[in-house]
């Protein structure tokens, strides 16, 4: 009935006036737009469901979901909610007047416009949802499954290894276990099993994950079969000891005492490695003293640690050079420090680094000390992991000598521990991890005049329930470091503002709202809010004039940073605000004007991401930056952090190298250029050279088109005449848009990533001299790459190639250790070369120098 009335009204309007007809045309299109919107919503819902299924499958394979996929899902779900509300509520309730018999034409016109807006947004979302890939592997295949660094093929281990592999082939065995005392080598054996299982293709997917000891509670009765890993035979132990200490122990003067020292390690690899490293290059009197220490009775209070392992680790600790190195080792052990950033926060807050006032100097000191600990085998290679035996010894030392209290969730009885006020008063550090219940007392903690560090990390699954009483911190007058992780801090305890001596405050992944009380912490030097759900920085934060480091990474809900807060932080050196965090610079949000990038000019270290490249300010001048990671655009993966000076930009038809954009940075090491336009390639190759003292080591060019033909180039240049012809300025005022030969502009270039078509067809952009000096070259085949029938032809230019990795997909693994005196070549997306017949020709000269060849996920094999 209503639609008939609308048609009649439109015909009458045609007779009255054309202008009225135009007004009623909005009504005529209303129904079709509304139905189209409903249809597109249903289709988008289906695509969201399919994407979520794919994401779930990827997560079950332990793959990490791409950030752009996560962003798309969030945007798509938000659009669905808005559209359903519009369709179900507004349209139903407001589209009619006079009880539904006469449509409200003004209302329909407004609703039509809104329907068109939402329809366009949903259509665009559906177009944007066509991803080439949704996830990538985070399993360290190159270090775990391609090699097992540090594993020794001892005769006593071979039979056990073979038995385990045989059991894995048995379909009747669902779970097996490797048993043995701490430090015996169970983890290394398990890694070798994983590597062999992968290489022998026993399973479609092999995943290796190390569990925290506190979480590793397994009912041994559940194992179908158990394997015992025992101590090394005497000669095996001596062989490993010599390898760690050096062959000089075979000398006549040392050999007897060195063998006796090795015997005291009773075949435990962790003890052998630690002691041998500690005594490497030592004089004979130090060896004799070490032997006496190892033969003394052990004082360990850890029942599950072998006395010999305890004594060996304690000896290695005693041999560490200097109190600074010892204190750092103990801190990593008892505070469960997991990263260099975390260690820096703790170390600076506790004042461990004497004579250092700048953060960059402290970071260098931390890196140096960590290197020494790894060289001493007190830390494992990757990150800051510590063997359980070594950590237990560290905790034993600080408990006995430094009054440190540390406990994990299942071992901590809050009522009992807090009730002993005399003990609490003597604690210098309190560290609680994986706390599952609210174990903190609901009263003021007893006076803690010695307490310097207080750390509570809630169990991730229980984070919403763990809170802190408002007056909890009143008696912690000397505390210098507070770390609270995965906790509910709504509200933040007001007693926190009383801690006048606090230097480091870390509130990672906490529920936060109002943190204005932090403005009272006048001596605070480091504030970390990483992963918290804070939405706005309070103006009181600007009172922290001694603050040196502010970490806002992964604060996805942060929308407002009022002006002048950051510029008032006069001692701020380091701002980390990338990785899914705030990027609404110089715009108004809920009536509040945000800070501008000009407030960051005094920084020396910066992590920053600006996702909307079209909103990029004209002029980013960071002349004082010494360390930075600046990502412009939404195409970059933040997870990979290799270089200390990293700049990447996403270009498009509106933002190009000749767009009036100026960025001035010093000493870029990694340069990423995504989506270069055709005129950019022309500028990159054909304009005059400006040679500078470049420090660039890694150049990543992606999304280039072939250079334009002269006629098209002239036409586009004429269309650009009205655009200001400034350039992107890269370190030392060297302009990449004025480059003729890359090897002259970037004399220290070690790594290059580019589309294969440019390497294959453009010798002027990538000449022979440049290619020969590279340590690593990554070539990616796109859909528009030239037809290649043999990779052998493509690889003929790479005379220095020693390592070749060919991947069918986008993520061929890169080796951690580069080839010595040669080049590593990584070929990605080979599956896109549908005409490819073979990789290498028989008798190819390429094979003469090749030392390693790895092929993975290739459909052509």
HUHU-V491772 format. One line per field, one symbol per residue. phi: phi as a letter, one per 40 degrees, with the letter a starting at -180 (. if undefined). burial: # if it has 24 or more other C-alpha atoms within 12 Angstrom, else .. Layout:
phi = ???
burial = ???
//
This chain:
phi = .cccddccccccccccadccdccccccccdccccccccccccccdccccccccccccccccgccccccccccccccccccccccccccbdcccbcbbffgcbccccccccccccccccccccccccccccccabaacbccccccccabcgcbccdcccccdcccccccccccbcabbbbiccgchcccccccccccccccfcbcabbbbcccdcccbbccccccabbcbccccdccccccccccchcccccdccdccccccccccfgcdccdccccccbdgcccccccccccccccccbcbbccbcdccccccccccccccgccccccdccdcccfcbacdcccccccccgcbcgbbccccccccdccccdcccccgcbcccgbcbcdccccccccccccbbfcbaabdcbbbdccccccccccccccabbbbfcbbcccccaccddbcccbbbbbbccdcbccccbbdcbdcdbccbcbbbbbbfbcbbccdccdccccbcbbbbbcfbcbbbbcccccccccbbbbbdgcbcbacccccccccccbbbbbcfccccbbbddgccccccbcbbbbbbfgbdaccgbcbfgbcccbcccbcccbaababbcccccccchbbbcccbaaabbbhbccccccbbbcbbbbbbbaccbbcbbgcbbbbbgdbbbbbbgdcccccccccbcccbcbccbcbbbbbagcbccccdcccccccccccccdccbccbfffcbccbbbbccccbcbcbbbbaccccccbbcccbcdccdccccabbbbcccbcccbcacdcccccccccbbbbbbcbcbccbccbcccfabbbbbbgccccccccacbccgcccccbcbbbbbafbccc
burial = .....#..##.............########.##.###.###.##.##..##..#........######..##..##.##.###.##...#..##.......###.###.##.###.##.###.##..#....###############.#.#.#..#..##..##.##.......####.##################.......###..................#.####.#.###########..#....#..########################......#..##.###....#....################...###############.##############....###.##.###.############...################..########..#....##....###################...###############...##.########################..###############################################################################################.......####.#############.#..##..####.##############....##########..###############################....###.##############..................###################################...####..#############..##.#..##.######################..#...############..#..##.....##..#.#####.#.#.
//
